[in-house]
Amino acid sequence: MKTAEDLRQLLMNIDRKGYPAYKGTKGSYRFGSYTLSIDHVQGDPFAAPSKLHVEVSGKTAGFPQRLYDEKHKRIALQDHLTRNFSKQTAEYSFQAKGSGKSGILSVTRCGQEILERSACTVDGADGSVTVRFEAGFPANGRTINARELIKILFDFLPRCVEKALIYRNLNAGQTEKVMELAQDREYIRSRLEPMGLVAFVADGSILPRESGVSQRPMKNAVEFRSPASMQVEMDLPYKGKITGMGVRKGITLIVGGGYHGKSTLLKALEMGVYPHIAGDGREYVVTDEASVKIRAEDGRSIKKTDISMFINDLPNRKDTKAFSTEDASGSTSQAANVVEAMEAGARALLIDEDTSATNFMVRDELMQRVIHRDMEPITPFIERMRDLYEAHEISTILVAGSSGAYFQVSDCIVQMDRYIPKEITALAKEAAASYPALSLPEGKADVPGYARRPGKNPGIVHKGRIKIKTMGKDGVQLNHETIDLRYVEQLCDSEQLAFLGHVVKYMEESLLDGKKTVRQLVEQVLSDFEKKGFAAVCDGGYLPGNLALPRKQEIYACVNRYRGLKL
């Protein structure tokens, strides 16, 4: 391996030469306390910045094993180090001068959720730390300014590494609290199943967000307080005893007037599948990690999905056991979303009436009298909720404000009153008793089939290199094929979409053979990830530092919305 002085000499030799001479710096160099690798050099100063990474040995980094000896602790520590490194690099970014992107020094920016990212990895065996980041190699015009790059690599970067990645230089108490919070959250998650819960919302949580474009907690917001009848207590390893609302398995209905906090509570629950940083307000909001948000999605692509448990006997005689469309309606899209969530192993469905197809969700008693069941191809969700729980052990948490028909089939009814929940099950059931009973379909629905076997897309594979481009959280593009993910609402970071793009590319190039089912494909990706990490789906010669791991359910969602899927 070359030394830092070799790199310095190389830079001095190419000073004031044409920008392409920077390509010769690619490689690994041994600095005092770490190794610096230059993985990819930008083509010119106006292109995307160069990609680099540093590796600090476990002995040098010095993190106690208790901070990373379990997966959830390791992910929390990685997140903490990424934020530390980002804070340090922000002080030096653009301090080196030049044209275009010269002087950029940055690492991925983390949100409120704690995700496993390619930007930082801590080796579970020896505690070594790797951080991937970007640097804009300086130039005047398109002429190399090596002295400014020397300033970045030999002055700024060593300070960032020392201050952000070496345990003895960190605030030990703060780092310890990161581990403690991760351990407390994991304890809550481990208690959900034994206590018969699908979610837990701690008293004192701050659920409202600052604004529609900010996920930080709202200032002066009403603190969450559990109804006494739903309150449970947990004795956490570090924080000790806390109380909060336990959402039990079964069918939970959330009702209340407009702007009283129904959707805010549901949003907190759907994001409760992820851990959150200290100070977020939702640190102790924990939802079963296999909970899936369901909504209508007009215009989405559906490929041979069995939606017959909800939709049958269409006038055009279209096969609903293998339903396909390139332009789904609200009801067919929501039916497909439920069935696909079942295929992905969902244990709870989270639904907001406001973003649902009305005819898919409910048909009131009067409509049933006027339009006989034999004339209606849709079996509404309200008539399948109980079956989903009793036959498939899939709970439902539903926000509703317009139909009282849900009272009859719900196990627990929560009214939001000025952001404070009240349990009104007995009151609502008593009021519903004077109304005609809901007419339910005879017999149980058949279990949907999951035997779809996609093959390669020749339109992508035969065109050579597949380019991946993300569009924020709205979608990901493979060459000219766009996968629309804007309504997959539990994707919380654009870097998760970047990972999903690599997953589909990996499937197209290596896995799609017409024999594996969608379920087998997703399981293969997850198995490969367990063995190789992010490198399992990346083959570009270096590992990008802008990937974040989504859940299994979002991988299914991406594959199912891929219009290039050949079935």
N, C-alpha and C positions, 0 to 999 in steps of 0.2 A: 504493500500500500504506500502511496506517495505521502509526503509530509506537507504540513502547512507552508513550509518555506518553498517547497516545490511549486505550490500553487501561486505564492507571491511572485516568484521568479517568472513563472509563465505569464502572469498578468502584466508584469512590467515589460516583458518581451513583445506583447501584442498591443501595448498602449498606442493609441492613435492610428491603429490599423482599421480596416473595414470591419463592420459589425460581425460578419460571419466568422471571424477569427475566434470569437468567444466560444464557438462550438468545441474547440480543443480543450476547454476546461472541464468537460464532462468526465466524471470519475469520482473516486473517493479519496479523501485526504485526512490524515491524522492530525488533529489539533490536540492541545494539552489534555483536556478532560473529556473530549468527545471526538467522534468521527463525523466529518461533513461530507455529504455526497451531493454532487450536482447531477441531477437525474435527467433534466431536459433544459436546453437553452433556447430561449425565444429567438425567433428569426430576425427580428429587428426591434428597436426600442419602443415601437408603437404596438407591438403584438402582445398577447397575453404574457404575463411575467414568467420568468424561469422557475422551474420546480426543483426544490432542494429538500434534503432531510438531514437531521442530525441524530446520531445514536449515542446515548450515554449508557455506559455499562451499569449493571446493577450495583456493583461495589462503589462506583463513583457517585451515582444518583443517591444511594444510601437510604432509600425508603424502607421503613420497617415492614416486614412481611405481613403483619396484621392489617396493613392498609390495602393489600391487594390479594389476599389469599383466597378470596371467593369472587365469583364472577361479578356480582353486583357491586362489590367494593372496588374491584379493578376498574369497572366502567366509570364509577363515580370519581376515582382518582384520575383517570385519563381526562375526564371532563374538566376537573379542577386544574390540571396542568395545562390543558389547552387554553383555558381562560387566563391563566397566569401568563403564558407565553404570548397570548394576544395582547394583553395589557402592556407587556414590555415592548413588543415590536411596534405598537402604536406610537410609542415615544420617539422612535427612530425612523419611522416611515417617512420617506421623502426628505430626510435630512441630507442624504447624498443627492447631488443635483445632476440634471441632464435633461435630455429630450424625452418626450412621450411618457412612458411608465418608468423611466429611470428613477431609482431610489425607493420604489415600493418595497416594503418589508412587512409581510402580513401572514397570518394563519387564519383558518376558518373562524367565523364568528358564530358563537353558540347562542341559542335562544334560551327560553325558560325551561325547556325539557332537557334531561340528561340522556344523551344518546351515545351508542357505541359508534365511534367515528374513525376514519382512516387517518385523520389529522394527528392523532396521538395514540400510541399503543404502549402498554406496560406489559412486559413479559411476565406471565404468571409464575414461571419457574424461578427466575433469578432477579426480577425487578428492574431489568434494563428498560430504558425509556427511548422511544423513537418519536420524533415530531416532524411532520411534513409541512412545509410552508412555501411561500412564493417570495421571490426577490426580483425587482426590475433591474437588470444589468445596465449600468449607466452608459450613456453615449452623448456626444455633442453632435447633433444631427444624426448621421449614421456612422460616426467615427467613435471607436471605443475610447471610453474614459476610464481606464483601468484604476487610476488612483482613487476614484470615487467608489469603485467596487471593492477595492482593498479596505477602504474605510468601513464598508458594510460588513465584509466577511471577517475582518481582523480586529475591528473595534466594536461595532454595534452588536453583532451576533454573539460574540463571547459573553458580553454583559447580559444579553437576554437569556442565554443558556444558564449562566451562573445564578441569576436572580429567580428564574422560573422553574428550573428542572432539577436543581440540587437541593435535597431535603434540608440540609443544615442551614440553607439560606432562606427557607420559607418560614412562615408563621406556623410553628408546629401545632399550636392550639387550633388554628383555623383548619389545617389539614386533617387533624384528628376529628373535628366536627363533621367534615365531609364524610368520613367513614362512618361515624356514629349515626348520621342521618340516613345513610344508605342502609345500615343495619336495621334501624328502626322501621324504615319503610318495608324492607323485605320481611320483617317479622309480621307487620300488618297483613301483607300479601299472603303469607303462609297461614294466617288465621282465618282467612275468608272462608275457605272450604269447610274446615271443622266447625265453624260457627254458622254454617248454612247461609252465608252472605255472598252477594255478587259485587258489593261495593261498600266502602266505608268513607264517611266524610267527617273529619274531626271538628269538634266544637272550636270556634275561634278562627276557622279558615276564612280567607278572603277569596270569594269566588268571582266577583265582577272584575273585568279587565279594564285597563286604563282607557282604551279606545278601540275602535275597529281595526286600527293599524298598529296597535301596541298590545303585547301580551303581558305587560307588567301589571301588577295589582293596582286596582283603583284606590286612590287616596280617599280616606274618610268613608270607606264603604262599610255597609252593615256586616258585622261578623256573623258567621253561620252558627246557628244554635239548633241542636237536634230536638225533635219532639220527645217528650219523656217516654212515650210508649215505644219508641224506636231506638232509644239510647242504649249503646253498648259500651263496655269499658275494656280497654286493652292495657296491659302492663308491658311497656316497651323496654328493650334492653338498656337503653341509655336515657331516654327522656322520662321514663317511668310511666305512671298511670295517666292515660288520657281517655276522654269520653268523646263520643260522636254518634252520628246517625248510621246505623247498620241497615243497608238495603238488602232485604232477604230474597232468596231465590223465589221464583214464581213470577207473577205479573204485578208490577208496580206502576200505578198511574200517578202522574204529577199534573195537578190542575191549578187553576187560579186565574185572576184577572190579568189583563195585558200589562206588561211592564212590572210585574211583581216578582220576576226571577225564575220562572219555569225553565226557559231555554238556557239561562245562565247556569242553573244547577245541572242540566243535562250536558252542557258543554264541559263543565268541570269533570263530570263523570266520564265523558268520552276521552278526555285528555288524561284521566286518571290511570290509563293503561301505561303511562310513562312516569318515571320519577321526575320531580321538579327540584330546582335549586332552592337553597335556603333563602327566605325572604319573598318567595313567589306568592305565598298565601295558600297554595294548594299542596304544600309539602306532605301533608298527611291525608290527602284525598287519593284513595287507592281503589281502583276498579279491577275486576277480574281481567287478566291480560288477554283473554280470548273474547272480549266484548267488542261488538262491531256496530258502528253507526250505520243505519239504513235510511235511505231517502229515495225519492223519485229522481230519475235522471233522464229526462226526455232527450232523445237523439243518440243515446249510446248504442254501441254495437253489442249484439248478443250472438253467441255462437253455440248452436245445438245444446241449449240448456233446458233441463227438464223443469218446466214451471207448472206442470199439470196439477200440483197440489193447490194452486191458486187460480189457474186459468185453464179452461177446457171448452171443447165444443165451439170453437170460433166459427162464425158464419162462413169464412173462406176456407174452412176445414184445414187450416194450417196445423201441423203437428206440434202440440205443446209439450210433448215428451222429449222433443229435440228441437226446441224453438230457436229460430235464427232470424235476425233482422239487422239492418244497418242503421235503422232510425226508430228506436224503441219509443213507445208511448210512455206516459207516466206510470200506468199500471203495470205494463209488461216489464219495464225497467226495474220497478221496485220489487216485483215478483222475482226477477232474476237475481237481484241483489240479495234477497233473503236466502234463496237456494244456494247461491255461491258462497254466502257467509256460512251456511251449514256445511258445505263441502270443505271450507277452510277451518272447520272445527270450532265455530262460534259457540260460546256457552251463554251469551247474553246478547240481545239485540236492543240497541238504543235508537228510539224513533221520536222525531218531533213532528207532530201533526202539520205544522206550518210548511214543512218541506216534503210532505207526502202527497201521493195521488189520492184524492178523496174517495174515488170509486174503488180503489184498492183497499183502503183502510176499513170502511164501514158502509153498511146499507141499513137505514133505520127501518122500523117496523112498518111504517106507512109505505115506503118504497117497496118493501118486500110484498106487500099486499097488492100494489098496483102492477109491479113488474114481477111476475112469478119467477121462482128460482130456475125453472126449466128454460126461461128466456134470457137468463143472465149468465154469460160464460165465466164471470169472475166470482170466485169464492173469497169474500173479503178477509183481510188479515184478522179482524176481530173474531172471526169464526174459526181461526186456526191457532190463536194464541195459546189456548189451553192445551190443544193437541201438541204444539211445539214443546211445551214444558213437560207434559206428562209422558209423551212418547220419546222425545229427543233430549230432554233435560236442558232445554234452551229457555232461559228466562227472558222477560221483556220489561224494559223500562220505557214508558211511553208518556210523552208530554201531550196533553189534549186540552182544548179550550172550547170546542164547539159541539161536541156530542157527549151526552150523558150515558149513551149505550155502553160505554166501556166500564161503567160502574159495576155492571152485572158480572163481568168476567174477571175483574181485578181482585187480587189477594190483599193489596195494600193501596190506599189512596192518600196521597200527600197533597195538601193545599199550600201553595206558596202565597204568603201574605206579607207584602213589603219586604221581600227577601228572607222572611223567616218561615220555615216549614212547620205545618201543623198536620197531624195525622187525623183524618176525618173518615176513616173506613166505615165505621158503624153508622155514622150520620148519612153518608152517601148511599150505603146499602139499603138503609131504611127508606130513603127517598125513592130509590130505584124500584123498591118492592111493589109500588102502586102502578108501575108501568108494565106493559106486556113483556113477557119473557122473550129474550133473544132467541130467534129460530136458528138452530145450529144444523149443519149438514149431517146426514146420516153416515155412520161409519167413519173410520180414520183415513187420513190421506196416505197414499202410498209413499214410501221412502223414495226421494228423488234418485235418479241414476247419475253416477259420476264417472262414466266410462269414456269420456271424450279423449281422443288420441290425436293431438296435432302433429302435422308434419312440417318440414322446412318450408320457408317462404323463398322460392327461387328468385323473386323480385328483389330480395335483399342480398341473399347469400351469393348470387352470381354476379353481383356488381362490385365485388371486391371489398374494400375497407368500409366498415359501417361506422358512420359518424354519429356521435351522440350529442344532443343539445337539449338542455333543460329550459323550461319557461316558468321560472319561479316554482310555485306549487301548483300551477295549472296543468302541466303536462310535460312529457319528454318526447323528443323527436329522434327517430332512428332514420338517418338519411332524410327522405321526404315523408316518412310515415310517422304521424303524430298520435301518441297515446294520450287521450284526454283524461286527466286525473283530478280535475278541479273539484269534483263532487265526492272524492274519496276523502272525507273530512278528518280522518285521523292521521293523515300525513301532516306532520307538523313542521317539516324543514325541507327546503329545496334540495339539500344534499341527499335526502332519502330518495328523491326522484332521480337524481344522478345515479345512485346505486341501482335503482330499478331499470334504468336504461341499460346499464351494464349486464343486468340479469337477463333481460330479453335478448341482448346481443349474444351473450354466452349460450343461451338456449338455442338460438338460431344457428350458431356456428358449431355447437358441440353436442347438444342433447336431443333436439327434435328429430325423431326417426320414424314417427308414425306408429310406434309400439307403446311408448310410455304414455300414461294418462296425465292429465293436468296435475293431479295429486302427486303422482310419482315424480314429475318434473320438479315441482316445488320442493318436495322432500329431498330430491337429489341436490338442488341448489343449497338447501339448508345444511345438508350433510357435508357438502364440499366446503361450505363456509366454516363449519365447526373445525375442519381439519386445517384449512389454509388461510382463514380470515378473508379480508377483502381481496386478496390476491387471487382467490378462487375464481372470480368472475372478470378479472382484468388481465389483459395480455398485451398491453401497449408498450412493454419494455420497462415501465416504471409504474409504481402504484400512485394514483392520484391522491391528493390530500383533501379532496372535497366530497367524500362519500360518507353517508350515515346509514346505519342499518334500520330499515323499517321492520314491522312485525311480519310474521308469516301471512297474516290476513291481507296486508297491503300488497304482498307479492302476488297472491291470488288475484286481487283486484286489478292489478296492472296487467297480468296475463289475460284475464277475462275481457279487458277493454282494448286489447291489441287487435286492431282491425286486420293486421297481417296474419293473424292466426289461421292456419289452413286446417280445416276439419272436414 
